[in-house]
Amino acid sequence: MGLKALAAKWLAKREKSKVEAWSKHPQQTQSATFSYLMSTLESTDFGIDHEISSKTTYEQWKTLVPLRDYEALYPYIERILEGELNVLWKGKPAYFCKTSGTTSGVKYIPMSDEGIQAQIKAARSALLLYINETGNSDFTDGKMIFLQGSPALEKKQGISVGRLSGIVAHHVPSYLQRNRMPSWKTNSIEDWEKKVDAIVSETMTQDMRLISGIPPWVQMYFERLIKQSDKKTVREIFPNFSVFAHGGVNYEPYKSTMEKLIGGRVDSIETYPASEGFIAFQDSQKHDGLLLNLDAGIYYEFVPVEDFHNENPRRMSINEVVVGVNYAIVLNTSSGLWGYVIGDTVKFVSTSPYRIVVTGRLKHYISAFGEHVIAEEVERAISEVATAMKFNFIEFHVAPQVNPTHGLPFHEWFIESSMAIPDGFDKALDDKMQQLNPYYKDLIQGKVLRPLKITLLSSGSFNVYMDSQGKLGGQNKLPRLSNDRNIADKLS
């Protein structure tokens, strides 16, 4: 065991104590965060506009500050982009995280110095808690790869602008820099196809021990590694590979395919970073869910999904939530986001400590006939059926077919795979969906919908689509389901 591995074990014990200090006192931690945010916000333009003071209570907050999405907050962000100070937070942001918007095109999410430090701290906590629980610190003595966006940044009014992963690349601790791959030059390649090929060439002969990234892009990296090496599995190429860190999408639908590529199981660490804040991370290999990051300069609010579109939706603090309910997550942050609806839905699997699973997106659902199908259901259905029938798929998308040429409407599943669809797979998948969603079951049995239809896509189809949208690679993710056929028709 090397010096880094020994030092990591010592740091891991300290980190465990630090995380327990706030996770075991959630209400106190969130109350302190709220007080700090209010005392800083009161002297900003946003705070003045909304009559915020250091004495504002949470009950008053809900009355004074309405829920907002990016478009509603943009007038304030636009003023920052024009050079104004003290608009949403003290001074000016350290960064703007650039993300792809829906109705607004490119989105510029402000990030303060405190915000970026919270991102780094959470990623560090996830790794150290894993080491503390498992005792595996050997990966710190080998190479680590982080598949991410380009670290190249531009400037707007003296503020650095880039993708979240590119910004984070500038803050990797010095003790990890020698272990970290790919090289800065390779990481700066904008074309994702060329970048993956360069990463493969650069890492093929290295002692890779930790690999991190969004599952579909790591899967592409693994496939190209195997093709170029003439090996059968990633483990043959990297015999010391022991930790896979991932986030961004639900890993379960990818798990069987990834384990086949790897050549067996490896420990995984799931994280939930977003441009708006590092929301949660896996703190244990033994428990379900991700630990809600309560010590990140974020005051959380939760709105039951069933209430979200009401005129006055219920807004709850951490002490009001219960296990098993789908909530829209709302952020108030030390980077200047207030009553901010990021669009994700979560469900608590534990409240001691507070652990969550991400269940989908507010805008990603199918309810063309009142079926209320959500991402959690389609991901679970295809994962369980594919595992049971030993079918490996690459990616999938589900959309309603409201006006078919013949027969009743149906849900169309576009599934990318190099394998043929097994006999009976469509029926098993439809049965599982009926089991998971009673509304869908009623529509099938009531002859409003007919059972789902599968359209098999060849390998690479989703990459071609993502490339056509300028969203291939990096942190970009394909929506798993949609209530319209904008994606489906392009795939067709």
C-alpha positions as CSV (number, residue, x, y, z in Angstrom):
1,M,0.0,0.0,0.0
2,G,1.4,3.4,-1.1
3,L,1.6,6.6,0.9
4,K,-1.4,8.1,-0.8
5,A,-3.5,5.1,0.1
6,L,-2.4,5.2,3.8
7,A,-3.1,9.0,4.0
8,A,-6.5,8.5,2.3
9,K,-7.5,6.0,5.1
10,W,-6.6,8.5,7.8
11,L,-8.5,11.3,6.0
12,A,-11.5,9.0,5.5
13,K,-11.9,8.6,9.3
14,R,-11.9,12.3,9.8
15,E,-14.3,12.9,7.0
16,K,-16.8,10.4,8.5
17,S,-16.9,12.4,11.7
18,K,-17.4,15.7,9.8
19,V,-20.3,14.3,7.8
20,E,-21.9,12.8,10.8
21,A,-21.7,16.1,12.6
22,W,-24.2,17.6,10.2
23,S,-26.2,14.6,8.9
24,K,-27.2,13.6,12.5
25,H,-28.4,17.2,13.1
26,P,-30.3,18.0,9.9
27,Q,-32.8,20.6,11.2
28,Q,-30.0,22.5,13.0
29,T,-27.8,22.4,10.0
30,Q,-30.5,23.6,7.6
31,S,-31.6,26.3,10.1
32,A,-28.1,27.7,10.3
33,T,-27.9,27.7,6.5
34,F,-31.2,29.6,6.2
35,S,-30.0,32.2,8.7
36,Y,-26.8,32.7,6.8
37,L,-28.5,33.0,3.4
38,M,-31.0,35.6,4.7
39,S,-28.3,37.7,6.4
40,T,-26.4,37.9,3.1
41,L,-29.4,38.2,0.8
42,E,-30.9,41.2,2.6
43,S,-28.2,43.6,1.1
44,T,-28.6,42.3,-2.5
45,D,-31.0,43.7,-5.2
46,F,-33.0,40.5,-5.1
47,G,-33.3,40.7,-1.3
48,I,-34.4,44.3,-1.3
49,D,-36.9,43.6,-4.1
50,H,-38.5,40.9,-2.0
51,E,-38.2,42.6,1.4
52,I,-35.8,40.0,2.8
53,S,-34.0,40.7,6.1
54,S,-31.8,38.7,8.4
55,K,-34.9,38.1,10.6
56,T,-37.1,36.6,7.8
57,T,-38.6,33.3,8.8
58,Y,-39.2,30.3,6.5
59,E,-43.0,30.9,6.8
60,Q,-42.5,34.5,5.7
61,W,-40.0,33.3,2.9
62,K,-42.7,31.2,1.3
63,T,-45.0,34.2,1.0
64,L,-42.3,36.7,-0.1
65,V,-40.4,34.6,-2.7
66,P,-42.4,32.7,-5.3
67,L,-41.1,29.5,-6.9
68,R,-39.1,30.2,-10.1
69,D,-37.5,28.4,-13.0
70,Y,-34.6,29.8,-15.0
71,E,-36.8,31.9,-17.3
72,A,-38.4,33.6,-14.3
73,L,-35.0,34.3,-12.7
74,Y,-33.4,35.4,-15.9
75,P,-34.0,39.2,-15.6
76,Y,-31.7,39.2,-12.6
77,I,-29.1,37.0,-14.3
78,E,-29.2,39.3,-17.4
79,R,-28.2,42.2,-15.1
80,I,-25.2,40.2,-13.9
81,L,-24.3,39.4,-17.5
82,E,-24.4,43.2,-18.1
83,G,-21.9,43.8,-15.3
84,E,-24.0,44.7,-12.3
85,L,-22.9,43.7,-8.8
86,N,-24.8,42.5,-5.7
87,V,-27.7,41.3,-7.8
88,L,-28.5,37.8,-6.6
89,W,-25.5,37.3,-4.2
90,K,-22.8,39.5,-2.8
91,G,-20.4,40.9,-5.5
92,K,-20.4,38.9,-8.7
93,P,-20.3,35.2,-9.4
94,A,-17.0,33.4,-9.7
95,Y,-18.4,31.4,-12.6
96,F,-21.4,30.9,-14.8
97,C,-22.1,27.3,-15.4
98,K,-23.3,27.0,-19.0
99,T,-26.1,24.4,-19.6
100,S,-28.6,23.6,-22.3
101,G,-31.9,25.2,-21.7
102,T,-35.4,24.3,-23.1
103,T,-37.2,27.5,-24.0
104,S,-34.2,29.9,-23.3
105,G,-31.4,28.2,-25.2
106,V,-28.2,28.4,-23.3
107,K,-28.6,28.9,-19.6
108,Y,-26.1,30.7,-17.4
109,I,-26.3,29.4,-13.8
110,P,-24.3,31.6,-11.4
111,M,-21.8,29.9,-9.1
112,S,-20.0,31.7,-6.2
113,D,-16.7,30.8,-4.7
114,E,-18.6,29.1,-1.9
115,G,-20.6,27.2,-4.5
116,I,-17.6,25.7,-6.3
117,Q,-15.9,24.8,-2.9
118,A,-19.1,23.0,-1.9
119,Q,-18.9,21.0,-5.2
120,I,-15.3,19.9,-4.5
121,K,-16.1,19.1,-0.8
122,A,-19.0,16.9,-1.7
123,A,-17.1,14.9,-4.3
124,R,-14.3,14.5,-1.8
125,S,-16.7,13.3,0.9
126,A,-18.2,10.7,-1.4
127,L,-14.8,9.1,-2.1
128,L,-13.6,9.3,1.5
129,L,-16.8,7.8,2.9
130,Y,-16.4,4.9,0.5
131,I,-12.8,4.4,1.7
132,N,-13.8,4.5,5.3
133,E,-16.6,1.9,4.9
134,T,-14.8,-0.5,2.5
135,G,-11.2,-0.1,3.5
136,N,-10.3,0.1,-0.3
137,S,-7.9,3.0,-0.7
138,D,-5.6,1.3,-3.2
139,F,-7.2,3.1,-6.1
140,T,-5.6,6.3,-5.0
141,D,-2.1,4.9,-5.8
142,G,-3.1,4.3,-9.4
143,K,-4.6,6.4,-12.3
144,M,-8.1,7.9,-12.2
145,I,-10.1,9.1,-15.2
146,F,-12.9,11.7,-15.2
147,L,-14.9,11.7,-18.4
148,Q,-16.1,15.2,-18.6
149,G,-16.6,18.3,-20.7
150,S,-13.8,20.6,-21.9
151,P,-12.1,22.7,-19.2
152,A,-11.7,25.6,-21.6
153,L,-13.5,28.6,-20.2
154,E,-14.6,31.9,-21.8
155,K,-15.2,35.3,-20.2
156,K,-18.4,37.4,-19.7
157,Q,-18.0,40.6,-17.8
158,G,-14.8,39.2,-16.2
159,I,-16.7,36.0,-15.1
160,S,-15.4,32.7,-16.2
161,V,-18.0,30.6,-18.2
162,G,-18.0,26.9,-18.9
163,R,-19.6,23.6,-18.3
164,L,-19.8,22.4,-14.7
165,S,-17.3,19.5,-15.2
166,G,-14.9,21.8,-17.0
167,I,-15.1,24.3,-14.2
168,V,-14.5,21.6,-11.6
169,A,-11.4,20.4,-13.5
170,H,-9.7,23.7,-12.5
171,H,-10.2,22.8,-8.8
172,V,-8.9,19.2,-8.7
173,P,-6.7,19.0,-5.6
174,S,-3.0,19.0,-6.3
175,Y,-2.5,15.6,-4.6
176,L,-4.7,14.0,-7.3
177,Q,-3.3,15.9,-10.4
178,R,-0.5,13.3,-11.0
179,N,-3.0,10.5,-10.9
180,R,-5.7,12.2,-13.0
181,M,-6.4,11.5,-16.6
182,P,-6.9,12.4,-19.4
183,S,-4.3,15.0,-20.1
184,W,-5.4,18.6,-20.2
185,K,-4.8,18.7,-24.0
186,T,-7.0,15.7,-24.6
187,N,-9.7,16.9,-22.1
188,S,-9.9,20.1,-24.1
189,I,-11.0,18.4,-27.4
190,E,-14.5,19.6,-28.2
191,D,-15.5,16.9,-30.6
192,W,-16.7,14.0,-28.4
193,E,-16.0,11.2,-30.9
194,K,-12.4,12.4,-31.4
195,K,-12.1,13.0,-27.6
196,V,-13.1,9.4,-26.7
197,D,-10.6,8.0,-29.3
198,A,-7.8,10.2,-27.8
199,I,-8.7,9.1,-24.3
200,V,-8.6,5.5,-25.3
201,S,-5.2,5.9,-26.9
202,E,-3.9,7.8,-23.8
203,T,-5.2,5.4,-21.2
204,M,-4.9,2.0,-22.8
205,T,-1.6,1.1,-21.2
206,Q,-2.2,2.9,-17.9
207,D,-3.0,1.5,-14.5
208,M,-6.6,2.8,-14.3
209,R,-8.2,2.1,-11.0
210,L,-11.0,4.7,-10.7
211,I,-13.2,5.6,-13.6
212,S,-15.8,8.3,-13.4
213,G,-18.5,9.8,-15.7
214,I,-22.1,9.7,-16.9
215,P,-22.9,6.0,-17.6
216,P,-23.7,6.3,-21.4
217,W,-20.4,8.0,-22.1
218,V,-18.4,5.7,-20.0
219,Q,-20.1,2.8,-21.8
220,M,-18.9,4.3,-25.1
221,Y,-15.4,4.6,-23.7
222,F,-15.4,0.9,-22.6
223,E,-16.7,-0.3,-25.9
224,R,-13.9,1.5,-27.8
225,L,-11.3,0.3,-25.3
226,I,-12.3,-3.3,-25.9
227,K,-12.5,-2.9,-29.7
228,Q,-9.0,-1.3,-30.0
229,S,-7.3,-3.6,-27.5
230,D,-8.7,-6.9,-28.9
231,K,-9.5,-7.8,-25.3
232,K,-12.8,-9.2,-24.2
233,T,-13.4,-7.1,-21.1
234,V,-12.3,-3.9,-19.4
235,R,-10.9,-5.8,-16.5
236,E,-8.4,-7.6,-18.8
237,I,-7.2,-4.1,-19.9
238,F,-7.3,-2.6,-16.4
239,P,-6.8,-5.5,-13.9
240,N,-6.7,-3.0,-10.9
241,F,-9.9,-1.2,-11.8
242,S,-12.0,-1.3,-8.7
243,V,-14.2,1.8,-8.4
244,F,-16.8,3.3,-10.8
245,A,-18.1,6.8,-9.8
246,H,-21.1,7.9,-11.7
247,G,-24.0,10.4,-11.7
248,G,-26.3,12.3,-14.0
249,V,-28.7,9.4,-14.9
250,N,-30.1,6.3,-13.2
251,Y,-27.4,3.6,-13.4
252,E,-29.7,0.6,-13.1
253,P,-30.7,0.4,-16.8
254,Y,-27.0,0.4,-17.7
255,K,-25.8,-2.0,-15.0
256,S,-26.0,-5.4,-16.7
257,T,-24.5,-4.1,-19.9
258,M,-21.7,-2.3,-18.0
259,E,-20.9,-5.3,-15.9
260,K,-20.7,-7.4,-19.1
261,L,-18.2,-4.9,-20.6
262,I,-16.2,-4.7,-17.3
263,G,-16.1,-8.4,-16.9
264,G,-17.9,-8.5,-13.5
265,R,-19.0,-6.3,-10.7
266,V,-17.0,-3.3,-9.4
267,D,-17.9,-1.1,-6.5
268,S,-19.8,2.0,-7.6
269,I,-20.2,5.5,-6.0
270,E,-23.2,7.4,-7.2
271,T,-23.3,11.2,-7.0
272,Y,-25.9,13.9,-7.7
273,P,-24.1,17.0,-8.8
274,A,-25.8,19.7,-10.8
275,S,-24.8,23.1,-12.0
276,E,-27.1,24.6,-9.4
277,G,-25.4,22.7,-6.5
278,F,-24.0,19.3,-5.4
279,I,-27.3,17.9,-4.0
280,A,-26.5,14.4,-2.8
281,F,-23.9,11.6,-2.8
282,Q,-23.7,7.9,-1.9
283,D,-22.4,7.6,1.6
284,S,-22.7,3.9,2.0
285,Q,-22.5,0.7,0.0
286,K,-24.9,-0.9,2.4
287,H,-27.9,1.4,2.2
288,D,-30.2,2.6,-0.6
289,G,-30.3,6.2,-1.7
290,L,-28.0,9.2,-1.7
291,L,-27.3,11.3,1.4
292,L,-28.8,14.7,1.0
293,N,-26.0,17.2,1.1
294,L,-27.3,19.5,3.9
295,D,-24.0,21.2,4.5
296,A,-23.5,22.8,1.1
297,G,-24.8,26.3,1.4
298,I,-28.2,25.1,0.1
299,Y,-31.5,25.5,1.9
300,Y,-33.8,22.8,0.4
301,E,-37.5,23.0,-0.1
302,F,-39.8,20.2,-1.4
303,V,-43.1,20.4,-3.2
304,P,-45.3,17.2,-3.6
305,V,-45.4,16.6,-7.3
306,E,-49.2,16.2,-7.2
307,D,-49.4,19.8,-5.9
308,F,-46.8,21.3,-8.1
309,H,-49.1,22.8,-10.7
310,N,-51.6,24.1,-8.2
311,E,-51.9,27.9,-7.8
312,N,-50.4,27.7,-4.3
313,P,-48.4,24.5,-4.1
314,R,-47.3,23.2,-0.6
315,R,-43.7,24.1,0.1
316,M,-42.0,22.0,2.7
317,S,-38.7,22.2,4.6
318,I,-36.7,19.1,5.4
319,N,-38.5,18.4,8.7
320,E,-41.8,18.0,6.9
321,V,-41.0,15.4,4.2
322,V,-41.9,11.8,4.5
323,V,-40.6,8.6,2.9
324,G,-42.1,7.4,-0.4
325,V,-43.6,10.6,-1.8
326,N,-42.4,12.2,-5.0
327,Y,-41.3,15.8,-4.5
328,A,-40.1,18.5,-6.8
329,I,-36.8,19.7,-5.3
330,V,-36.4,23.5,-4.8
331,L,-33.0,25.2,-4.1
332,N,-32.0,28.4,-2.3
333,T,-28.2,28.7,-2.6
334,S,-25.2,30.7,-1.7
335,S,-24.6,31.2,-5.4
336,G,-27.8,33.2,-5.7
337,L,-30.7,30.9,-6.7
338,W,-33.9,31.6,-4.8
339,G,-37.0,29.4,-4.8
340,Y,-35.4,27.8,-7.8
341,V,-37.1,24.8,-9.3
342,I,-34.4,22.7,-11.0
343,G,-36.9,20.3,-12.6
344,D,-35.8,17.1,-10.9
345,T,-38.1,14.9,-8.8
346,V,-36.9,13.0,-5.8
347,K,-38.2,10.5,-3.3
348,F,-36.9,10.0,0.3
349,V,-36.0,6.4,1.2
350,S,-34.8,7.4,4.7
351,T,-35.2,10.4,7.0
352,S,-32.6,9.3,9.5
353,P,-30.4,10.2,7.8
354,Y,-32.0,12.0,4.9
355,R,-31.4,9.8,1.8
356,I,-33.0,10.3,-1.6
357,V,-33.3,8.7,-5.0
358,V,-33.9,10.7,-8.1
359,T,-37.2,9.6,-9.7
360,G,-37.3,11.8,-12.9
361,R,-37.9,15.2,-14.3
362,L,-41.0,17.3,-14.0
363,K,-41.0,17.7,-17.8
364,H,-40.2,14.1,-18.6
365,Y,-43.3,12.0,-18.3
366,I,-46.0,10.5,-20.4
367,S,-49.7,11.3,-19.7
368,A,-51.2,11.6,-23.1
369,F,-54.2,9.6,-21.8
370,G,-54.0,10.2,-18.1
371,E,-51.5,7.4,-17.4
372,H,-49.0,9.5,-15.5
373,V,-45.9,7.4,-16.4
374,I,-42.7,8.7,-14.9
375,A,-39.0,7.9,-15.4
376,E,-38.7,5.8,-12.3
377,E,-41.2,3.4,-13.7
378,V,-39.8,3.0,-17.2
379,E,-36.3,2.6,-15.9
380,R,-37.2,0.0,-13.3
381,A,-39.4,-1.9,-15.8
382,I,-36.7,-2.2,-18.5
383,S,-34.0,-2.9,-16.0
384,E,-35.8,-5.8,-14.4
385,V,-37.1,-7.4,-17.6
386,A,-33.7,-7.0,-19.4
387,T,-31.9,-8.6,-16.5
388,A,-34.4,-11.5,-16.3
389,M,-34.2,-12.2,-20.0
390,K,-30.4,-11.6,-20.3
391,F,-30.9,-8.8,-22.8
392,N,-28.3,-6.0,-23.1
393,F,-29.4,-2.7,-24.4
394,I,-27.5,0.6,-24.9
395,E,-30.2,3.3,-24.4
396,F,-33.9,3.8,-24.8
397,H,-36.6,6.4,-25.2
398,V,-40.4,6.1,-24.7
399,A,-43.0,8.3,-26.4
400,P,-46.8,8.0,-27.0
401,Q,-48.1,7.2,-30.4
402,V,-51.5,9.1,-30.3
403,N,-52.5,8.7,-33.9
404,P,-51.4,5.4,-35.3
405,T,-52.3,4.4,-38.8
406,H,-54.1,1.4,-37.6
407,G,-55.6,0.3,-34.3
408,L,-55.5,1.8,-30.8
409,P,-52.8,4.3,-29.6
410,F,-49.8,2.9,-27.7
411,H,-46.5,3.7,-26.1
412,E,-43.6,3.3,-28.4
413,W,-40.2,2.2,-26.9
414,F,-37.1,2.9,-29.0
415,I,-34.5,0.6,-27.7
416,E,-30.9,0.6,-29.0
417,S,-29.0,-2.7,-28.9
418,S,-26.6,-4.9,-30.8
419,M,-28.8,-7.9,-29.9
420,A,-32.2,-9.0,-31.3
421,I,-35.2,-8.4,-29.1
422,P,-35.9,-11.7,-27.2
423,D,-39.2,-13.4,-27.9
424,G,-41.8,-12.3,-25.3
425,F,-39.7,-9.2,-24.3
426,D,-42.4,-6.8,-25.3
427,K,-45.1,-8.6,-23.4
428,A,-43.0,-8.9,-20.3
429,L,-42.1,-5.2,-20.5
430,D,-45.8,-4.3,-20.9
431,D,-46.8,-6.6,-18.0
432,K,-44.2,-4.9,-15.8
433,M,-45.4,-1.5,-16.7
434,Q,-49.0,-2.5,-15.8
435,Q,-47.7,-3.8,-12.5
436,L,-45.8,-0.6,-11.7
437,N,-48.5,1.9,-12.9
438,P,-52.2,1.2,-12.2
439,Y,-53.3,4.0,-14.5
440,Y,-51.5,2.4,-17.4
441,K,-53.0,-0.9,-16.5
442,D,-56.5,0.5,-16.5
443,L,-56.0,2.0,-19.9
444,I,-54.7,-1.2,-21.3
445,Q,-57.5,-3.3,-19.8
446,G,-60.1,-0.7,-20.8
447,K,-59.0,-0.9,-24.4
448,V,-58.0,2.8,-24.5
449,L,-54.4,1.8,-25.2
450,R,-53.0,-1.3,-26.7
451,P,-49.8,-2.9,-25.3
452,L,-46.5,-1.2,-26.0
453,K,-44.6,-1.5,-29.2
454,I,-40.8,-1.8,-29.5
455,T,-38.8,-0.2,-32.3
456,L,-35.2,-1.7,-32.3
457,L,-32.5,0.8,-33.2
458,S,-29.0,-0.3,-34.2
459,S,-25.9,0.5,-32.2
460,G,-24.9,4.2,-32.4
461,S,-28.4,5.5,-33.2
462,F,-28.8,7.6,-30.1
463,N,-25.3,9.0,-30.5
464,V,-26.3,10.1,-34.0
465,Y,-29.4,11.8,-32.6
466,M,-27.4,13.5,-29.8
467,D,-24.8,14.6,-32.3
468,S,-27.4,16.1,-34.5
469,Q,-28.6,18.2,-31.6
470,G,-25.1,19.3,-30.6
471,K,-25.3,17.3,-27.4
472,L,-23.0,14.4,-27.9
473,G,-20.8,13.6,-24.8
474,G,-20.0,15.6,-21.7
475,Q,-22.8,16.0,-19.2
476,N,-25.6,15.8,-21.8
477,K,-28.2,13.2,-21.2
478,L,-30.9,11.8,-23.4
479,P,-34.5,12.2,-22.0
480,R,-35.8,8.7,-21.3
481,L,-39.4,9.6,-22.0
482,S,-41.4,12.4,-23.4
483,N,-45.1,13.4,-23.6
484,D,-44.7,14.3,-27.3
485,R,-42.9,12.8,-30.3
486,N,-40.3,15.5,-31.0
487,I,-37.4,13.0,-30.2
488,A,-39.3,9.9,-31.4
489,D,-40.0,11.2,-34.9
490,K,-36.3,12.1,-35.3
491,L,-35.4,8.6,-34.2
492,S,-37.9,7.1,-36.6
